[in-house]
Amino acid sequence: MCALLRQRIQTQNLNPNAPMLMNKKRFLLLTCAVAFCFVAKAQSSSIVAMEYWIDQNITNKQTFASVPLEINISDLSPGFHNISVRSQDNTGMWSGVTTRLFVIARPTTIANSITNMEYWFDGKISEFQAFTKNVAEINIEALSPGFHSISVRSKDDTGLWSSVQTKYFIIPRIVETATITHYCYWFDENKENTTIQASTNPINLLEVNLSGLSYYTEHTLYLAVCDSKGTYSSVLEEIFIIEPITTNVSNASQEEVQNADWYSLDGKKLDSRPTEKGIYIRNGKKIIVR
């Protein structure tokens, strides 16, 4: 039919519909009166057993024989809790379970120092690492390149943990430095006659074998380089003309050669046609004089 449970704290007068707020060092006073009615015959009954449990943990129920009852709650953590009570009559029938909420306030002790500090990466709190200094050198060699987070919290001498502070950072990918190991080049679409030259220095047209290439004709040098990782560059193209030092070649235009403006590779204008081997510029074209 009905079961009435009343809970109170000495020196406290609380709203019965609100959670009870209590100091952890105090005791919970429990007063209970249970009445039963029976569908069958009207008969007198009496309570033969009473029990209670905390936070729905019925497997850890405790029996008591009389009310009011003083319950030690010093082992409970600060925060919301509940207590459930039921009673049994001499016919073996149990009453309905009555449950009330109560709150254990956090201690008001002022913290004086930090006793523990710990951090973890990428939300993996089970892999936390403790540290003792405010400025700590943290090894991140085990982390892969990419986006990561680090979370930190501390505990004071009252046993309370701070809120978790999380920051984000990026570990850049390490790009291996490559060096040029060799060149390959060919002339005038004649790729089957490719020359491979092992060198770490840039190709010099004056040092390249130009035998078999005609004078006064445009030629194209095709050049690619290979690095220490085995990667080839895109093919570079260089157009040039070969001319001899002397101009007594029958098919050369003497007037054009003698009267044209000549420049060095750094853009300096020459007084006349060069008489030394080298690479020059004439009429916007690269000329190899040899």
C-alpha positions as YAML, in Angstrom:
chain: A
units: angstrom
residues:
- id: 1
  name: MET
  ca: [0.00, 0.00, 0.00]
- id: 2
  name: CYS
  ca: [2.49, 2.60, 0.97]
- id: 3
  name: ALA
  ca: [5.91, 3.07, 2.48]
- id: 4
  name: LEU
  ca: [7.14, 6.32, 3.94]
- id: 5
  name: LEU
  ca: [10.84, 7.23, 4.09]
- id: 6
  name: ARG
  ca: [12.13, 10.35, 5.74]
- id: 7
  name: GLN
  ca: [15.75, 11.39, 5.79]
- id: 8
  name: ARG
  ca: [17.24, 14.29, 7.66]
- id: 9
  name: ILE
  ca: [20.56, 15.72, 8.87]
- id: 10
  name: GLN
  ca: [20.90, 16.96, 12.41]
- id: 11
  name: THR
  ca: [20.82, 20.78, 12.61]
- id: 12
  name: GLN
  ca: [19.55, 20.88, 8.95]
- id: 13
  name: ASN
  ca: [15.99, 21.60, 7.89]
- id: 14
  name: LEU
  ca: [15.72, 20.73, 4.15]
- id: 15
  name: ASN
  ca: [13.01, 20.75, 1.55]
- id: 16
  name: PRO
  ca: [11.88, 17.09, 1.39]
- id: 17
  name: ASN
  ca: [11.54, 17.36, -2.40]
- id: 18
  name: ALA
  ca: [15.11, 18.58, -2.94]
- id: 19
  name: PRO
  ca: [18.39, 16.63, -2.77]
- id: 20
  name: MET
  ca: [19.96, 16.68, 0.68]
- id: 21
  name: LEU
  ca: [23.30, 18.49, 0.99]
- id: 22
  name: MET
  ca: [25.62, 17.20, 3.68]
- id: 23
  name: ASN
  ca: [29.18, 17.29, 4.87]
- id: 24
  name: LYS
  ca: [31.08, 14.09, 4.11]
- id: 25
  name: LYS
  ca: [32.16, 13.70, 7.73]
- id: 26
  name: ARG
  ca: [28.58, 13.60, 8.99]
- id: 27
  name: PHE
  ca: [26.20, 10.68, 9.15]
- id: 28
  name: LEU
  ca: [22.94, 10.09, 7.36]
- id: 29
  name: LEU
  ca: [19.98, 9.71, 9.71]
- id: 30
  name: LEU
  ca: [17.26, 7.46, 8.37]
- id: 31
  name: THR
  ca: [13.72, 7.24, 9.80]
- id: 32
  name: CYS
  ca: [11.31, 4.84, 8.25]
- id: 33
  name: ALA
  ca: [7.72, 3.73, 8.99]
- id: 34
  name: VAL
  ca: [6.03, 1.18, 6.77]
- id: 35
  name: ALA
  ca: [2.39, 0.19, 6.68]
- id: 36
  name: PHE
  ca: [0.86, -2.60, 4.67]
- id: 37
  name: CYS
  ca: [-2.62, -3.61, 3.64]
- id: 38
  name: PHE
  ca: [-3.52, -6.96, 2.21]
- id: 39
  name: VAL
  ca: [-5.94, -7.93, -0.50]
- id: 40
  name: ALA
  ca: [-6.91, -11.16, 1.22]
- id: 41
  name: LYS
  ca: [-8.04, -11.15, 4.85]
- id: 42
  name: ALA
  ca: [-7.57, -8.14, 7.05]
- id: 43
  name: GLN
  ca: [-5.02, -9.13, 9.58]
- id: 44
  name: SER
  ca: [-2.42, -7.49, 11.73]
- id: 45
  name: SER
  ca: [1.20, -7.52, 10.46]
- id: 46
  name: SER
  ca: [4.54, -6.41, 11.73]
- id: 47
  name: ILE
  ca: [7.90, -5.48, 10.21]
- id: 48
  name: VAL
  ca: [10.49, -8.21, 10.65]
- id: 49
  name: ALA
  ca: [13.32, -6.96, 8.39]
- id: 50
  name: MET
  ca: [14.57, -3.67, 6.97]
- id: 51
  name: GLU
  ca: [17.46, -3.03, 4.58]
- id: 52
  name: TYR
  ca: [19.06, -0.24, 2.61]
- id: 53
  name: TRP
  ca: [21.68, 0.21, -0.13]
- id: 54
  name: ILE
  ca: [23.56, 3.11, -1.67]
- id: 55
  name: ASP
  ca: [23.69, 4.17, -5.35]
- id: 56
  name: GLN
  ca: [21.55, 1.27, -6.66]
- id: 57
  name: ASN
  ca: [24.16, -1.24, -5.44]
- id: 58
  name: ILE
  ca: [21.61, -3.74, -4.08]
- id: 59
  name: THR
  ca: [24.26, -6.48, -3.92]
- id: 60
  name: ASN
  ca: [25.84, -4.46, -1.11]
- id: 61
  name: LYS
  ca: [22.61, -4.01, 0.87]
- id: 62
  name: GLN
  ca: [22.74, -3.59, 4.64]
- id: 63
  name: THR
  ca: [20.10, -4.67, 7.15]
- id: 64
  name: PHE
  ca: [19.01, -2.62, 10.16]
- id: 65
  name: ALA
  ca: [16.66, -3.29, 13.02]
- id: 66
  name: SER
  ca: [15.43, 0.08, 14.21]
- id: 67
  name: VAL
  ca: [14.97, 3.69, 13.24]
- id: 68
  name: PRO
  ca: [16.28, 6.32, 13.31]
- id: 69
  name: LEU
  ca: [19.44, 4.79, 11.81]
- id: 70
  name: GLU
  ca: [22.86, 6.43, 11.65]
- id: 71
  name: ILE
  ca: [24.66, 5.54, 8.37]
- id: 72
  name: ASN
  ca: [28.36, 6.25, 7.85]
- id: 73
  name: ILE
  ca: [28.89, 7.87, 4.44]
- id: 74
  name: SER
  ca: [32.51, 8.94, 4.89]
- id: 75
  name: ASP
  ca: [33.64, 6.52, 2.15]
- id: 76
  name: LEU
  ca: [31.48, 8.14, -0.50]
- id: 77
  name: SER
  ca: [32.98, 10.62, -2.95]
- id: 78
  name: PRO
  ca: [31.70, 14.21, -3.24]
- id: 79
  name: GLY
  ca: [28.73, 14.59, -5.57]
- id: 80
  name: PHE
  ca: [25.23, 13.12, -6.10]
- id: 81
  name: HIS
  ca: [24.23, 9.83, -4.47]
- id: 82
  name: ASN
  ca: [21.05, 8.01, -3.63]
- id: 83
  name: ILE
  ca: [19.85, 5.71, -0.84]
- id: 84
  name: SER
  ca: [17.16, 3.04, -1.27]
- id: 85
  name: VAL
  ca: [15.13, 1.41, 1.54]
- id: 86
  name: ARG
  ca: [12.62, -1.41, 1.80]
- id: 87
  name: SER
  ca: [11.05, -3.51, 4.57]
- id: 88
  name: GLN
  ca: [9.56, -6.99, 4.96]
- id: 89
  name: ASP
  ca: [6.58, -8.01, 7.09]
- id: 90
  name: ASN
  ca: [5.94, -11.21, 9.03]
- id: 91
  name: THR
  ca: [4.15, -12.74, 6.03]
- id: 92
  name: GLY
  ca: [7.31, -12.50, 3.93]
- id: 93
  name: MET
  ca: [6.06, -9.65, 1.75]
- id: 94
  name: TRP
  ca: [8.49, -6.86, 0.83]
- id: 95
  name: SER
  ca: [7.43, -3.25, 0.55]
- id: 96
  name: GLY
  ca: [8.10, -1.13, -2.50]
- id: 97
  name: VAL
  ca: [11.59, 0.43, -2.71]
- id: 98
  name: THR
  ca: [11.80, 4.08, -1.72]
- id: 99
  name: THR
  ca: [14.78, 6.03, -3.05]
- id: 100
  name: ARG
  ca: [15.97, 9.51, -2.12]
- id: 101
  name: LEU
  ca: [18.81, 11.63, -3.52]
- id: 102
  name: PHE
  ca: [21.44, 13.39, -1.45]
- id: 103
  name: VAL
  ca: [24.58, 15.41, -2.20]
- id: 104
  name: ILE
  ca: [27.96, 15.21, -0.52]
- id: 105
  name: ALA
  ca: [29.61, 18.61, -0.77]
- id: 106
  name: ARG
  ca: [33.20, 18.93, -1.86]
- id: 107
  name: PRO
  ca: [35.64, 19.73, 0.96]
- id: 108
  name: THR
  ca: [36.23, 23.39, 1.55]
- id: 109
  name: THR
  ca: [39.91, 22.90, 2.39]
- id: 110
  name: ILE
  ca: [42.07, 25.39, 0.50]
- id: 111
  name: ALA
  ca: [44.75, 23.77, -1.65]
- id: 112
  name: ASN
  ca: [48.30, 24.84, -0.91]
- id: 113
  name: SER
  ca: [50.34, 22.93, -3.48]
- id: 114
  name: ILE
  ca: [50.25, 20.72, -6.57]
- id: 115
  name: THR
  ca: [51.09, 17.09, -5.82]
- id: 116
  name: ASN
  ca: [50.68, 15.43, -9.23]
- id: 117
  name: MET
  ca: [50.88, 16.47, -12.87]
- id: 118
  name: GLU
  ca: [50.35, 14.27, -15.90]
- id: 119
  name: TYR
  ca: [49.92, 14.49, -19.67]
- id: 120
  name: TRP
  ca: [48.83, 12.23, -22.53]
- id: 121
  name: PHE
  ca: [48.66, 12.42, -26.32]
- id: 122
  name: ASP
  ca: [45.70, 12.19, -28.69]
- id: 123
  name: GLY
  ca: [43.05, 11.57, -26.00]
- id: 124
  name: LYS
  ca: [44.73, 8.35, -24.72]
- id: 125
  name: ILE
  ca: [44.40, 9.04, -21.00]
- id: 126
  name: SER
  ca: [45.24, 5.41, -20.17]
- id: 127
  name: GLU
  ca: [48.75, 6.12, -21.51]
- id: 128
  name: PHE
  ca: [49.32, 9.18, -19.32]
- id: 129
  name: GLN
  ca: [52.83, 10.18, -18.26]
- id: 130
  name: ALA
  ca: [53.62, 11.93, -14.99]
- id: 131
  name: PHE
  ca: [55.92, 14.94, -14.80]
- id: 132
  name: THR
  ca: [57.17, 17.11, -11.96]
- id: 133
  name: LYS
  ca: [58.24, 20.41, -13.52]
- id: 134
  name: ASN
  ca: [56.04, 23.17, -14.91]
- id: 135
  name: VAL
  ca: [58.35, 23.41, -17.92]
- id: 136
  name: ALA
  ca: [58.89, 19.83, -19.11]
- id: 137
  name: GLU
  ca: [60.80, 18.48, -22.08]
- id: 138
  name: ILE
  ca: [58.50, 15.93, -23.72]
- id: 139
  name: ASN
  ca: [59.77, 13.33, -26.19]
- id: 140
  name: ILE
  ca: [57.55, 13.14, -29.28]
- id: 141
  name: GLU
  ca: [59.78, 10.90, -31.41]
- id: 142
  name: ALA
  ca: [57.27, 8.05, -31.19]
- id: 143
  name: LEU
  ca: [54.50, 10.17, -32.76]
- id: 144
  name: SER
  ca: [53.88, 9.92, -36.48]
- id: 145
  name: PRO
  ca: [53.92, 12.99, -38.73]
- id: 146
  name: GLY
  ca: [50.57, 14.80, -38.77]
- id: 147
  name: PHE
  ca: [48.01, 16.37, -36.43]
- id: 148
  name: HIS
  ca: [48.17, 15.55, -32.67]
- id: 149
  name: SER
  ca: [46.88, 16.78, -29.31]
- id: 150
  name: ILE
  ca: [48.41, 16.93, -25.84]
- id: 151
  name: SER
  ca: [46.28, 17.05, -22.68]
- id: 152
  name: VAL
  ca: [47.48, 18.10, -19.22]
- id: 153
  name: ARG
  ca: [45.95, 18.08, -15.74]
- id: 154
  name: SER
  ca: [47.17, 18.48, -12.15]
- id: 155
  name: LYS
  ca: [46.06, 17.41, -8.66]
- id: 156
  name: ASP
  ca: [46.34, 19.52, -5.52]
- id: 157
  name: ASP
  ca: [47.08, 18.48, -1.96]
- id: 158
  name: THR
  ca: [43.34, 18.13, -1.21]
- id: 159
  name: GLY
  ca: [43.07, 15.35, -3.79]
- id: 160
  name: LEU
  ca: [41.15, 17.34, -6.40]
- id: 161
  name: TRP
  ca: [42.11, 17.16, -10.09]
- id: 162
  name: SER
  ca: [42.05, 20.25, -12.27]
- id: 163
  name: SER
  ca: [40.10, 20.40, -15.50]
- id: 164
  name: VAL
  ca: [41.95, 18.99, -18.51]
- id: 165
  name: GLN
  ca: [43.72, 21.47, -20.76]
- id: 166
  name: THR
  ca: [44.24, 20.31, -24.36]
- id: 167
  name: LYS
  ca: [46.40, 21.87, -27.05]
- id: 168
  name: TYR
  ca: [46.95, 20.83, -30.66]
- id: 169
  name: PHE
  ca: [50.16, 20.65, -32.67]
- id: 170
  name: ILE
  ca: [51.51, 19.32, -35.96]
- id: 171
  name: ILE
  ca: [54.57, 17.16, -36.54]
- id: 172
  name: PRO
  ca: [55.80, 17.98, -40.07]
- id: 173
  name: ARG
  ca: [56.84, 15.25, -42.44]
- id: 174
  name: ILE
  ca: [60.59, 14.95, -42.81]
- id: 175
  name: VAL
  ca: [61.63, 15.45, -46.42]
- id: 176
  name: GLU
  ca: [64.85, 13.64, -47.18]
- id: 177
  name: THR
  ca: [67.40, 15.86, -48.88]
- id: 178
  name: ALA
  ca: [68.39, 14.49, -52.30]
- id: 179
  name: THR
  ca: [71.58, 15.21, -54.24]
- id: 180
  name: ILE
  ca: [72.30, 14.98, -57.95]
- id: 181
  name: THR
  ca: [74.19, 11.79, -58.78]
- id: 182
  name: HIS
  ca: [74.35, 11.81, -62.61]
- id: 183
  name: TYR
  ca: [73.15, 13.43, -65.82]
- id: 184
  name: CYS
  ca: [71.85, 11.98, -69.05]
- id: 185
  name: TYR
  ca: [71.67, 13.95, -72.30]
- id: 186
  name: TRP
  ca: [71.25, 13.63, -76.04]
- id: 187
  name: PHE
  ca: [71.07, 15.89, -79.10]
- id: 188
  name: ASP
  ca: [68.41, 16.59, -81.71]
- id: 189
  name: GLU
  ca: [65.84, 13.92, -80.86]
- id: 190
  name: ASN
  ca: [68.57, 11.31, -81.08]
- id: 191
  name: LYS
  ca: [67.62, 9.75, -77.76]
- id: 192
  name: GLU
  ca: [69.05, 6.34, -78.58]
- id: 193
  name: ASN
  ca: [72.50, 7.93, -78.33]
- id: 194
  name: THR
  ca: [71.97, 9.12, -74.78]
- id: 195
  name: THR
  ca: [75.11, 9.86, -72.79]
- id: 196
  name: ILE
  ca: [75.14, 9.25, -69.04]
- id: 197
  name: GLN
  ca: [77.60, 11.30, -67.06]
- id: 198
  name: ALA
  ca: [78.16, 10.61, -63.37]
- id: 199
  name: SER
  ca: [78.64, 14.01, -61.81]
- id: 200
  name: THR
  ca: [77.37, 16.28, -59.06]
- id: 201
  name: ASN
  ca: [78.35, 19.43, -60.98]
- id: 202
  name: PRO
  ca: [76.22, 21.15, -63.62]
- id: 203
  name: ILE
  ca: [76.78, 20.20, -67.28]
- id: 204
  name: ASN
  ca: [79.08, 22.57, -69.19]
- id: 205
  name: LEU
  ca: [78.35, 22.73, -72.93]
- id: 206
  name: LEU
  ca: [82.02, 23.40, -73.62]
- id: 207
  name: GLU
  ca: [82.91, 20.08, -72.02]
- id: 208
  name: VAL
  ca: [80.23, 18.03, -73.77]
- id: 209
  name: ASN
  ca: [81.26, 15.97, -76.78]
- id: 210
  name: LEU
  ca: [79.78, 17.87, -79.74]
- id: 211
  name: SER
  ca: [81.54, 15.86, -82.43]
- id: 212
  name: GLY
  ca: [79.28, 15.02, -85.34]
- id: 213
  name: LEU
  ca: [77.19, 18.18, -84.97]
- id: 214
  name: SER
  ca: [77.30, 20.57, -87.92]
- id: 215
  name: TYR
  ca: [78.37, 24.22, -87.79]
- id: 216
  name: TYR
  ca: [75.95, 27.15, -88.28]
- id: 217
  name: THR
  ca: [72.92, 24.92, -87.64]
- id: 218
  name: GLU
  ca: [70.55, 25.04, -84.71]
- id: 219
  name: HIS
  ca: [70.86, 22.05, -82.42]
- id: 220
  name: THR
  ca: [68.94, 21.07, -79.30]
- id: 221
  name: LEU
  ca: [70.44, 19.63, -76.16]
- id: 222
  name: TYR
  ca: [68.04, 17.48, -74.10]
- id: 223
  name: LEU
  ca: [69.13, 17.12, -70.48]
- id: 224
  name: ALA
  ca: [67.78, 15.31, -67.40]
- id: 225
  name: VAL
  ca: [69.31, 14.81, -63.98]
- id: 226
  name: CYS
  ca: [68.92, 11.92, -61.52]
- id: 227
  name: ASP
  ca: [69.13, 12.32, -57.74]
- id: 228
  name: SER
  ca: [70.24, 10.04, -54.91]
- id: 229
  name: LYS
  ca: [66.66, 8.78, -54.49]
- id: 230
  name: GLY
  ca: [66.59, 7.53, -58.10]
- id: 231
  name: THR
  ca: [64.18, 10.22, -59.27]
- id: 232
  name: TYR
  ca: [64.66, 11.86, -62.67]
- id: 233
  name: SER
  ca: [63.87, 15.48, -63.36]
- id: 234
  name: SER
  ca: [61.78, 16.70, -66.25]
- id: 235
  name: VAL
  ca: [63.76, 17.04, -69.49]
- id: 236
  name: LEU
  ca: [65.33, 20.44, -70.10]
- id: 237
  name: GLU
  ca: [65.89, 21.76, -73.62]
- id: 238
  name: GLU
  ca: [68.70, 24.09, -74.72]
- id: 239
  name: ILE
  ca: [68.98, 25.41, -78.30]
- id: 240
  name: PHE
  ca: [72.44, 26.39, -79.53]
- id: 241
  name: ILE
  ca: [74.57, 26.93, -82.65]
- id: 242
  name: ILE
  ca: [78.16, 25.78, -83.10]
- id: 243
  name: GLU
  ca: [80.63, 28.05, -84.93]
- id: 244
  name: PRO
  ca: [84.37, 27.75, -85.40]
- id: 245
  name: ILE
  ca: [86.76, 30.40, -84.10]
- id: 246
  name: THR
  ca: [87.73, 31.29, -87.67]
- id: 247
  name: THR
  ca: [85.02, 32.38, -90.10]
- id: 248
  name: ASN
  ca: [86.52, 30.99, -93.30]
- id: 249
  name: VAL
  ca: [83.77, 28.43, -93.66]
- id: 250
  name: SER
  ca: [82.30, 28.51, -97.14]
- id: 251
  name: ASN
  ca: [78.66, 28.32, -96.11]
- id: 252
  name: ALA
  ca: [78.87, 31.06, -93.47]
- id: 253
  name: SER
  ca: [77.57, 34.55, -94.10]
- id: 254
  name: GLN
  ca: [80.73, 36.58, -93.45]
- id: 255
  name: GLU
  ca: [78.92, 39.90, -93.33]
- id: 256
  name: GLU
  ca: [76.29, 38.66, -90.85]
- id: 257
  name: VAL
  ca: [78.90, 37.13, -88.58]
- id: 258
  name: GLN
  ca: [81.24, 40.13, -88.59]
- id: 259
  name: ASN
  ca: [78.59, 42.85, -88.20]
- id: 260
  name: ALA
  ca: [76.30, 41.19, -85.62]
- id: 261
  name: ASP
  ca: [76.33, 42.27, -82.00]
- id: 262
  name: TRP
  ca: [77.91, 39.73, -79.66]
- id: 263
  name: TYR
  ca: [77.31, 39.44, -75.91]
- id: 264
  name: SER
  ca: [78.79, 37.40, -73.11]
- id: 265
  name: LEU
  ca: [76.51, 35.12, -71.11]
- id: 266
  name: ASP
  ca: [76.27, 37.72, -68.34]
- id: 267
  name: GLY
  ca: [74.89, 40.28, -70.85]
- id: 268
  name: LYS
  ca: [78.03, 42.38, -71.56]
- id: 269
  name: LYS
  ca: [78.32, 43.60, -75.13]
- id: 270
  name: LEU
  ca: [81.55, 42.69, -76.92]
- id: 271
  name: ASP
  ca: [83.43, 45.03, -79.27]
- id: 272
  name: SER
  ca: [83.65, 42.44, -82.04]
- id: 273
  name: ARG
  ca: [83.23, 38.78, -82.80]
- id: 274
  name: PRO
  ca: [84.97, 36.72, -80.05]
- id: 275
  name: THR
  ca: [88.26, 35.06, -80.92]
- id: 276
  name: GLU
  ca: [88.34, 32.71, -77.92]
- id: 277
  name: LYS
  ca: [86.43, 29.51, -77.33]
- id: 278
  name: GLY
  ca: [83.33, 29.96, -75.23]
- id: 279
  name: ILE
  ca: [79.58, 30.37, -75.18]
- id: 280
  name: TYR
  ca: [78.14, 33.70, -76.35]
- id: 281
  name: ILE
  ca: [74.87, 35.31, -77.36]
- id: 282
  name: ARG
  ca: [74.23, 36.64, -80.88]
- id: 283
  name: ASN
  ca: [70.85, 37.74, -82.19]
- id: 284
  name: GLY
  ca: [69.22, 36.24, -79.12]
- id: 285
  name: LYS
  ca: [70.69, 32.77, -79.78]
- id: 286
  name: LYS
  ca: [73.31, 30.85, -77.84]
- id: 287
  name: ILE
  ca: [76.49, 30.39, -79.89]
- id: 288
  name: ILE
  ca: [79.23, 27.93, -79.03]
- id: 289
  name: VAL
  ca: [82.52, 29.13, -80.49]
- id: 290
  name: ARG
  ca: [85.10, 26.35, -80.67]
...
